[in-house]
Amino acid sequence: MHSILSAIMTIDLKTFSNKGGVGILATGPLTATETRDSIRRTRSLTDKPFGVGLTLLMPGSSENVEVSIEEQVPVINISLGKADKISPRVHDYGGKVLATVTNAKHAEAAIGSGADALMITGHEAAAHGGDVTSMVLIPTMANRFPNTPLVAAGGFANGRGLAAALTLGADAVAMGSRFAVTKESALAERIKEVISSSPDSTESDTLYGKNFDGIPARVLRTEQSSYLMKHRPSFPTVFYRAIGAAQKMGIPLYKVLPGLITQWDKMYTIAQFGAATESLMKATVDGDDKNGVQFIGQSQGLIQDIPTVDELVQRIMLEAVILIPSKPTKIRNS
């Protein structure tokens, strides 16, 4: 499976899927109506497989799950949640479930709940990568789960990365950061320019921490993101955010208040995760690199231009073909 899978909401799914990849629509900031409209528009533009990303911790995710299943999306990519109630329904119409995981414990749980494939996310990745780098995580997971297709995410932006991932035991790669910075991508032009054109931009220009959205995440280094990563919000702020997030998720107030006392860490995560959406949209949609926050991987140091999707796919595949055998052999522990 030498496809290149983009896990970022900003890619033009029609273009990407038609060029040999599997485009995935991230539904995090979308309402159920917007998700349904996006799915139907994508289906009208391509007959190739595509997917929908469902971050189950996000407010409104349950509604987007229902829409995605009703629309029988070919690939359902879930993250930050369990697939046990989703997988059987997706399999009923012949769809596949791709679970995003960062370690073996989560991978075992995902497979046990019916996931067909795993997106293993290394420390280098944009947003919520794990503690282990892709260099170690890929072969570890390949040995641990030899019969499960693996999509490697985190640090991949060119043909060398694709070749390396296949050699390490992956079946495909995700290049969310790289494909977000293409001409067809809907990522704000200002953010594309900031990522690709700065002569001083390197793989070190990212920040990793949990104060931004409650879960360890990697973002573009800016004054705003640096401030948010350094300052943990106060209790009143988290309380206010938790109430708002709970309302959006349909959680009764009488369940929220005890949770703030007995499950503070969980409520903190939910509160921060919901609050982060506004900052993300400022950057991703509005192009505000001063007040917004942009998820980006360490592969940012490899992104130096804004090509078309076709140009980028051809470049990646040509480089990978030169570097790997025509029929790469996967090596597993015996």
Contacts in CASP RR format, 6 or more apart in sequence:
PFRMAT RR
TARGET T0000
AUTHOR 0000-0000-0000
METHOD contacts of the structure
MODEL  1
MHSILSAIMTIDLKTFSNKGGVGILATGPLTATETRDSIRRTRSLTDKPF
GVGLTLLMPGSSENVEVSIEEQVPVINISLGKADKISPRVHDYGGKVLAT
VTNAKHAEAAIGSGADALMITGHEAAAHGGDVTSMVLIPTMANRFPNTPL
VAAGGFANGRGLAAALTLGADAVAMGSRFAVTKESALAERIKEVISSSPD
STESDTLYGKNFDGIPARVLRTEQSSYLMKHRPSFPTVFYRAIGAAQKMG
IPLYKVLPGLITQWDKMYTIAQFGAATESLMKATVDGDDKNGVQFIGQSQ
GLIQDIPTVDELVQRIMLEAVILIPSKPTKIRNS
1 149 0 8 1.000
1 171 0 8 1.000
1 172 0 8 1.000
2 162 0 8 1.000
2 166 0 8 1.000
2 172 0 8 1.000
2 317 0 8 1.000
2 320 0 8 1.000
3 20 0 8 1.000
3 21 0 8 1.000
3 22 0 8 1.000
3 172 0 8 1.000
4 20 0 8 1.000
4 21 0 8 1.000
4 162 0 8 1.000
4 172 0 8 1.000
4 173 0 8 1.000
4 174 0 8 1.000
4 175 0 8 1.000
4 179 0 8 1.000
4 313 0 8 1.000
4 316 0 8 1.000
5 21 0 8 1.000
5 22 0 8 1.000
5 23 0 8 1.000
5 24 0 8 1.000
5 119 0 8 1.000
5 151 0 8 1.000
5 172 0 8 1.000
5 173 0 8 1.000
5 174 0 8 1.000
5 175 0 8 1.000
6 16 0 8 1.000
6 21 0 8 1.000
6 22 0 8 1.000
6 23 0 8 1.000
6 24 0 8 1.000
6 174 0 8 1.000
6 175 0 8 1.000
6 176 0 8 1.000
6 179 0 8 1.000
6 180 0 8 1.000
7 24 0 8 1.000
7 26 0 8 1.000
7 53 0 8 1.000
7 77 0 8 1.000
7 100 0 8 1.000
7 119 0 8 1.000
7 153 0 8 1.000
7 174 0 8 1.000
7 176 0 8 1.000
8 24 0 8 1.000
8 26 0 8 1.000
8 126 0 8 1.000
8 176 0 8 1.000
8 177 0 8 1.000
8 179 0 8 1.000
8 180 0 8 1.000
8 187 0 8 1.000
8 295 0 8 1.000
9 25 0 8 1.000
9 26 0 8 1.000
9 27 0 8 1.000
9 28 0 8 1.000
9 29 0 8 1.000
9 186 0 8 1.000
9 284 0 8 1.000
10 180 0 8 1.000
10 185 0 8 1.000
10 186 0 8 1.000
10 187 0 8 1.000
10 284 0 8 1.000
11 23 0 8 1.000
11 176 0 8 1.000
11 179 0 8 1.000
11 180 0 8 1.000
11 182 0 8 1.000
11 184 0 8 1.000
11 185 0 8 1.000
11 186 0 8 1.000
11 309 0 8 1.000
12 184 0 8 1.000
12 185 0 8 1.000
12 186 0 8 1.000
12 309 0 8 1.000
13 23 0 8 1.000
13 24 0 8 1.000
13 25 0 8 1.000
13 42 0 8 1.000
13 45 0 8 1.000
13 46 0 8 1.000
13 50 0 8 1.000
13 51 0 8 1.000
14 42 0 8 1.000
14 45 0 8 1.000
14 46 0 8 1.000
15 184 0 8 1.000
15 309 0 8 1.000
15 310 0 8 1.000
16 22 0 8 1.000
16 23 0 8 1.000
16 179 0 8 1.000
16 184 0 8 1.000
16 309 0 8 1.000
17 23 0 8 1.000
17 42 0 8 1.000
17 46 0 8 1.000
17 48 0 8 1.000
17 49 0 8 1.000
17 50 0 8 1.000
18 46 0 8 1.000
18 48 0 8 1.000
19 309 0 8 1.000
19 310 0 8 1.000
19 313 0 8 1.000
20 48 0 8 1.000
20 313 0 8 1.000
21 48 0 8 1.000
21 313 0 8 1.000
22 48 0 8 1.000
22 49 0 8 1.000
22 50 0 8 1.000
22 51 0 8 1.000
22 75 0 8 1.000
23 50 0 8 1.000
23 51 0 8 1.000
24 50 0 8 1.000
24 51 0 8 1.000
24 52 0 8 1.000
24 53 0 8 1.000
24 75 0 8 1.000
24 77 0 8 1.000
25 35 0 8 1.000
25 38 0 8 1.000
25 39 0 8 1.000
25 42 0 8 1.000
25 50 0 8 1.000
25 51 0 8 1.000
25 52 0 8 1.000
25 53 0 8 1.000
26 53 0 8 1.000
26 55 0 8 1.000
27 35 0 8 1.000
27 38 0 8 1.000
27 52 0 8 1.000
27 53 0 8 1.000
27 54 0 8 1.000
27 55 0 8 1.000
27 61 0 8 1.000
27 64 0 8 1.000
27 68 0 8 1.000
28 53 0 8 1.000
28 54 0 8 1.000
28 55 0 8 1.000
28 58 0 8 1.000
28 60 0 8 1.000
28 61 0 8 1.000
28 64 0 8 1.000
28 277 0 8 1.000
29 277 0 8 1.000
29 280 0 8 1.000
29 281 0 8 1.000
30 38 0 8 1.000
30 64 0 8 1.000
31 60 0 8 1.000
31 63 0 8 1.000
32 60 0 8 1.000
32 63 0 8 1.000
32 64 0 8 1.000
32 66 0 8 1.000
32 67 0 8 1.000
35 52 0 8 1.000
35 63 0 8 1.000
35 64 0 8 1.000
35 67 0 8 1.000
35 68 0 8 1.000
36 67 0 8 1.000
36 70 0 8 1.000
36 71 0 8 1.000
39 52 0 8 1.000
39 67 0 8 1.000
39 68 0 8 1.000
39 71 0 8 1.000
39 73 0 8 1.000
40 71 0 8 1.000
42 50 0 8 1.000
43 50 0 8 1.000
43 71 0 8 1.000
49 74 0 8 1.000
49 75 0 8 1.000
50 73 0 8 1.000
50 74 0 8 1.000
50 75 0 8 1.000
51 73 0 8 1.000
51 74 0 8 1.000
51 75 0 8 1.000
51 76 0 8 1.000
51 77 0 8 1.000
52 64 0 8 1.000
52 68 0 8 1.000
52 73 0 8 1.000
52 75 0 8 1.000
52 76 0 8 1.000
52 77 0 8 1.000
53 68 0 8 1.000
53 76 0 8 1.000
53 77 0 8 1.000
53 78 0 8 1.000
53 79 0 8 1.000
54 61 0 8 1.000
54 64 0 8 1.000
54 65 0 8 1.000
54 68 0 8 1.000
54 76 0 8 1.000
54 77 0 8 1.000
54 78 0 8 1.000
54 79 0 8 1.000
54 86 0 8 1.000
55 61 0 8 1.000
55 79 0 8 1.000
55 80 0 8 1.000
56 65 0 8 1.000
56 78 0 8 1.000
56 79 0 8 1.000
56 80 0 8 1.000
56 81 0 8 1.000
56 82 0 8 1.000
57 80 0 8 1.000
57 81 0 8 1.000
57 269 0 8 1.000
57 270 0 8 1.000
57 273 0 8 1.000
58 80 0 8 1.000
58 273 0 8 1.000
58 274 0 8 1.000
58 277 0 8 1.000
59 245 0 8 1.000
59 248 0 8 1.000
59 249 0 8 1.000
59 274 0 8 1.000
60 248 0 8 1.000
60 249 0 8 1.000
62 249 0 8 1.000
65 86 0 8 1.000
68 76 0 8 1.000
69 76 0 8 1.000
69 86 0 8 1.000
69 89 0 8 1.000
69 90 0 8 1.000
69 93 0 8 1.000
72 93 0 8 1.000
72 94 0 8 1.000
72 95 0 8 1.000
73 95 0 8 1.000
74 95 0 8 1.000
74 96 0 8 1.000
75 95 0 8 1.000
75 96 0 8 1.000
75 97 0 8 1.000
75 98 0 8 1.000
76 86 0 8 1.000
76 90 0 8 1.000
76 95 0 8 1.000
76 96 0 8 1.000
76 97 0 8 1.000
76 98 0 8 1.000
77 97 0 8 1.000
77 98 0 8 1.000
77 99 0 8 1.000
77 100 0 8 1.000
77 119 0 8 1.000
78 86 0 8 1.000
78 97 0 8 1.000
78 98 0 8 1.000
78 99 0 8 1.000
78 100 0 8 1.000
78 115 0 8 1.000
79 99 0 8 1.000
79 100 0 8 1.000
79 119 0 8 1.000
79 128 0 8 1.000
80 100 0 8 1.000
80 128 0 8 1.000
80 215 0 8 1.000
82 109 0 8 1.000
82 113 0 8 1.000
83 97 0 8 1.000
83 99 0 8 1.000
83 110 0 8 1.000
83 113 0 8 1.000
83 114 0 8 1.000
83 115 0 8 1.000
84 112 0 8 1.000
84 113 0 8 1.000
84 114 0 8 1.000
86 97 0 8 1.000
87 97 0 8 1.000
87 113 0 8 1.000
87 114 0 8 1.000
87 115 0 8 1.000
88 114 0 8 1.000
90 96 0 8 1.000
90 97 0 8 1.000
91 97 0 8 1.000
91 114 0 8 1.000
96 116 0 8 1.000
96 117 0 8 1.000
97 114 0 8 1.000
97 115 0 8 1.000
97 116 0 8 1.000
97 117 0 8 1.000
98 115 0 8 1.000
98 116 0 8 1.000
98 117 0 8 1.000
98 118 0 8 1.000
98 119 0 8 1.000
98 151 0 8 1.000
99 106 0 8 1.000
99 107 0 8 1.000
99 110 0 8 1.000
99 111 0 8 1.000
99 113 0 8 1.000
99 115 0 8 1.000
99 117 0 8 1.000
99 118 0 8 1.000
99 119 0 8 1.000
100 118 0 8 1.000
100 119 0 8 1.000
100 121 0 8 1.000
100 153 0 8 1.000
101 107 0 8 1.000
101 110 0 8 1.000
101 118 0 8 1.000
101 119 0 8 1.000
101 120 0 8 1.000
101 121 0 8 1.000
102 120 0 8 1.000
102 121 0 8 1.000
102 122 0 8 1.000
102 128 0 8 1.000
102 129 0 8 1.000
102 130 0 8 1.000
102 131 0 8 1.000
102 132 0 8 1.000
102 137 0 8 1.000
103 130 0 8 1.000
103 131 0 8 1.000
103 132 0 8 1.000
103 137 0 8 1.000
104 140 0 8 1.000
104 141 0 8 1.000
104 144 0 8 1.000
107 118 0 8 1.000
107 120 0 8 1.000
107 141 0 8 1.000
107 144 0 8 1.000
107 145 0 8 1.000
107 148 0 8 1.000
110 118 0 8 1.000
111 118 0 8 1.000
111 145 0 8 1.000
111 148 0 8 1.000
115 148 0 8 1.000
116 148 0 8 1.000
116 149 0 8 1.000
117 148 0 8 1.000
117 149 0 8 1.000
117 150 0 8 1.000
117 151 0 8 1.000
117 171 0 8 1.000
118 141 0 8 1.000
118 145 0 8 1.000
118 148 0 8 1.000
118 149 0 8 1.000
118 150 0 8 1.000
118 151 0 8 1.000
119 150 0 8 1.000
119 151 0 8 1.000
119 153 0 8 1.000
119 174 0 8 1.000
120 134 0 8 1.000
120 137 0 8 1.000
120 138 0 8 1.000
120 141 0 8 1.000
120 150 0 8 1.000
120 151 0 8 1.000
120 152 0 8 1.000
120 153 0 8 1.000
120 170 0 8 1.000
121 128 0 8 1.000
121 129 0 8 1.000
121 130 0 8 1.000
121 153 0 8 1.000
121 154 0 8 1.000
122 129 0 8 1.000
122 130 0 8 1.000
122 132 0 8 1.000
122 133 0 8 1.000
122 134 0 8 1.000
122 137 0 8 1.000
122 153 0 8 1.000
122 154 0 8 1.000
122 155 0 8 1.000
123 129 0 8 1.000
123 130 0 8 1.000
123 131 0 8 1.000
123 132 0 8 1.000
123 133 0 8 1.000
123 134 0 8 1.000
123 137 0 8 1.000
123 154 0 8 1.000
123 208 0 8 1.000
124 133 0 8 1.000
124 134 0 8 1.000
124 154 0 8 1.000
124 155 0 8 1.000
124 218 0 8 1.000
124 297 0 8 1.000
124 298 0 8 1.000
124 299 0 8 1.000
125 134 0 8 1.000
125 153 0 8 1.000
125 154 0 8 1.000
125 155 0 8 1.000
125 218 0 8 1.000
125 297 0 8 1.000
126 154 0 8 1.000
126 176 0 8 1.000
126 177 0 8 1.000
126 218 0 8 1.000
126 219 0 8 1.000
126 295 0 8 1.000
126 296 0 8 1.000
126 297 0 8 1.000
127 217 0 8 1.000
127 218 0 8 1.000
127 219 0 8 1.000
127 295 0 8 1.000
128 215 0 8 1.000
128 216 0 8 1.000
128 217 0 8 1.000
129 153 0 8 1.000
129 154 0 8 1.000
129 216 0 8 1.000
129 217 0 8 1.000
129 218 0 8 1.000
130 137 0 8 1.000
130 216 0 8 1.000
131 216 0 8 1.000
132 140 0 8 1.000
134 152 0 8 1.000
134 153 0 8 1.000
134 154 0 8 1.000
134 155 0 8 1.000
134 156 0 8 1.000
134 165 0 8 1.000
134 168 0 8 1.000
135 168 0 8 1.000
138 150 0 8 1.000
138 152 0 8 1.000
138 165 0 8 1.000
138 168 0 8 1.000
138 169 0 8 1.000
138 170 0 8 1.000
139 168 0 8 1.000
139 169 0 8 1.000
141 150 0 8 1.000
142 150 0 8 1.000
142 168 0 8 1.000
142 169 0 8 1.000
142 170 0 8 1.000
142 330 0 8 1.000
142 332 0 8 1.000
143 332 0 8 1.000
143 333 0 8 1.000
146 332 0 8 1.000
146 333 0 8 1.000
149 171 0 8 1.000
149 172 0 8 1.000
150 169 0 8 1.000
150 170 0 8 1.000
150 171 0 8 1.000
150 172 0 8 1.000
151 170 0 8 1.000
151 171 0 8 1.000
151 172 0 8 1.000
151 173 0 8 1.000
151 174 0 8 1.000
152 165 0 8 1.000
152 168 0 8 1.000
152 170 0 8 1.000
152 172 0 8 1.000
152 173 0 8 1.000
152 174 0 8 1.000
153 173 0 8 1.000
153 174 0 8 1.000
153 176 0 8 1.000
154 174 0 8 1.000
154 297 0 8 1.000
154 298 0 8 1.000
154 299 0 8 1.000
155 161 0 8 1.000
155 177 0 8 1.000
155 297 0 8 1.000
155 298 0 8 1.000
155 299 0 8 1.000
155 302 0 8 1.000
156 162 0 8 1.000
156 164 0 8 1.000
156 165 0 8 1.000
156 173 0 8 1.000
156 174 0 8 1.000
156 175 0 8 1.000
156 178 0 8 1.000
156 299 0 8 1.000
157 175 0 8 1.000
157 177 0 8 1.000
157 178 0 8 1.000
157 299 0 8 1.000
157 301 0 8 1.000
157 302 0 8 1.000
157 303 0 8 1.000
158 178 0 8 1.000
158 302 0 8 1.000
158 315 0 8 1.000
158 316 0 8 1.000
158 319 0 8 1.000
159 315 0 8 1.000
159 316 0 8 1.000
159 317 0 8 1.000
159 319 0 8 1.000
159 320 0 8 1.000
159 323 0 8 1.000
160 319 0 8 1.000
160 320 0 8 1.000
160 323 0 8 1.000
161 173 0 8 1.000
161 320 0 8 1.000
162 173 0 8 1.000
162 316 0 8 1.000
162 317 0 8 1.000
162 319 0 8 1.000
162 320 0 8 1.000
163 319 0 8 1.000
163 320 0 8 1.000
163 323 0 8 1.000
163 324 0 8 1.000
165 172 0 8 1.000
165 173 0 8 1.000
166 320 0 8 1.000
166 324 0 8 1.000
166 328 0 8 1.000
166 330 0 8 1.000
167 324 0 8 1.000
167 328 0 8 1.000
169 330 0 8 1.000
169 331 0 8 1.000
169 332 0 8 1.000
171 330 0 8 1.000
175 299 0 8 1.000
175 316 0 8 1.000
177 195 0 8 1.000
177 296 0 8 1.000
177 297 0 8 1.000
177 299 0 8 1.000
177 300 0 8 1.000
177 303 0 8 1.000
178 299 0 8 1.000
178 302 0 8 1.000
178 303 0 8 1.000
178 312 0 8 1.000
179 185 0 8 1.000
179 309 0 8 1.000
179 312 0 8 1.000
180 187 0 8 1.000
180 192 0 8 1.000
181 187 0 8 1.000
181 192 0 8 1.000
181 195 0 8 1.000
181 196 0 8 1.000
181 303 0 8 1.000
181 306 0 8 1.000
182 306 0 8 1.000
182 307 0 8 1.000
182 308 0 8 1.000
182 309 0 8 1.000
182 312 0 8 1.000
183 306 0 8 1.000
183 307 0 8 1.000
183 308 0 8 1.000
183 309 0 8 1.000
184 308 0 8 1.000
184 309 0 8 1.000
185 192 0 8 1.000
187 284 0 8 1.000
188 283 0 8 1.000
188 284 0 8 1.000
188 285 0 8 1.000
188 286 0 8 1.000
188 287 0 8 1.000
188 288 0 8 1.000
189 287 0 8 1.000
190 287 0 8 1.000
190 288 0 8 1.000
190 289 0 8 1.000
191 220 0 8 1.000
191 283 0 8 1.000
191 284 0 8 1.000
191 287 0 8 1.000
191 289 0 8 1.000
191 294 0 8 1.000
192 306 0 8 1.000
193 306 0 8 1.000
194 201 0 8 1.000
194 220 0 8 1.000
194 289 0 8 1.000
194 294 0 8 1.000
195 201 0 8 1.000
195 220 0 8 1.000
195 294 0 8 1.000
195 296 0 8 1.000
195 300 0 8 1.000
195 303 0 8 1.000
196 303 0 8 1.000
196 304 0 8 1.000
196 305 0 8 1.000
196 306 0 8 1.000
197 304 0 8 1.000
201 300 0 8 1.000
201 301 0 8 1.000
201 303 0 8 1.000
202 300 0 8 1.000
202 301 0 8 1.000
203 298 0 8 1.000
203 299 0 8 1.000
203 300 0 8 1.000
203 301 0 8 1.000
203 302 0 8 1.000
204 298 0 8 1.000
205 220 0 8 1.000
205 221 0 8 1.000
205 300 0 8 1.000
205 301 0 8 1.000
206 218 0 8 1.000
206 219 0 8 1.000
206 220 0 8 1.000
206 221 0 8 1.000
206 296 0 8 1.000
206 297 0 8 1.000
206 298 0 8 1.000
206 300 0 8 1.000
207 218 0 8 1.000
207 219 0 8 1.000
207 220 0 8 1.000
207 221 0 8 1.000
207 225 0 8 1.000
207 226 0 8 1.000
207 229 0 8 1.000
208 216 0 8 1.000
208 217 0 8 1.000
208 218 0 8 1.000
208 219 0 8 1.000
209 216 0 8 1.000
209 217 0 8 1.000
209 218 0 8 1.000
209 229 0 8 1.000
210 216 0 8 1.000
210 217 0 8 1.000
211 228 0 8 1.000
211 229 0 8 1.000
211 230 0 8 1.000
211 231 0 8 1.000
211 232 0 8 1.000
211 233 0 8 1.000
211 272 0 8 1.000
212 219 0 8 1.000
212 225 0 8 1.000
212 228 0 8 1.000
212 229 0 8 1.000
212 272 0 8 1.000
212 276 0 8 1.000
212 279 0 8 1.000
212 293 0 8 1.000
213 272 0 8 1.000
213 273 0 8 1.000
213 274 0 8 1.000
213 275 0 8 1.000
213 276 0 8 1.000
214 268 0 8 1.000
214 269 0 8 1.000
214 272 0 8 1.000
214 273 0 8 1.000
214 276 0 8 1.000
215 269 0 8 1.000
215 272 0 8 1.000
215 273 0 8 1.000
217 295 0 8 1.000
218 295 0 8 1.000
218 296 0 8 1.000
218 297 0 8 1.000
218 298 0 8 1.000
219 225 0 8 1.000
219 229 0 8 1.000
219 293 0 8 1.000
219 294 0 8 1.000
219 295 0 8 1.000
219 296 0 8 1.000
220 283 0 8 1.000
220 289 0 8 1.000
220 293 0 8 1.000
220 294 0 8 1.000
220 295 0 8 1.000
220 296 0 8 1.000
220 300 0 8 1.000
222 289 0 8 1.000
222 290 0 8 1.000
222 292 0 8 1.000
222 293 0 8 1.000
222 294 0 8 1.000
223 290 0 8 1.000
224 279 0 8 1.000
224 290 0 8 1.000
224 291 0 8 1.000
224 292 0 8 1.000
224 293 0 8 1.000
225 292 0 8 1.000
225 293 0 8 1.000
225 294 0 8 1.000
228 279 0 8 1.000
228 293 0 8 1.000
233 241 0 8 1.000
233 272 0 8 1.000
238 267 0 8 1.000
238 268 0 8 1.000
238 271 0 8 1.000
238 272 0 8 1.000
239 260 0 8 1.000
239 271 0 8 1.000
241 271 0 8 1.000
241 272 0 8 1.000
241 274 0 8 1.000
241 275 0 8 1.000
242 256 0 8 1.000
242 260 0 8 1.000
242 267 0 8 1.000
242 268 0 8 1.000
242 270 0 8 1.000
242 271 0 8 1.000
243 253 0 8 1.000
243 256 0 8 1.000
244 271 0 8 1.000
245 270 0 8 1.000
245 271 0 8 1.000
245 273 0 8 1.000
245 274 0 8 1.000
245 275 0 8 1.000
246 252 0 8 1.000
246 253 0 8 1.000
246 255 0 8 1.000
246 256 0 8 1.000
246 270 0 8 1.000
248 274 0 8 1.000
249 270 0 8 1.000
256 267 0 8 1.000
259 266 0 8 1.000
259 267 0 8 1.000
260 267 0 8 1.000
276 293 0 8 1.000
279 291 0 8 1.000
279 292 0 8 1.000
279 293 0 8 1.000
280 292 0 8 1.000
280 293 0 8 1.000
280 294 0 8 1.000
280 295 0 8 1.000
282 288 0 8 1.000
282 291 0 8 1.000
282 292 0 8 1.000
282 293 0 8 1.000
283 289 0 8 1.000
283 292 0 8 1.000
283 293 0 8 1.000
283 294 0 8 1.000
284 294 0 8 1.000
286 292 0 8 1.000
307 315 0 8 1.000
END
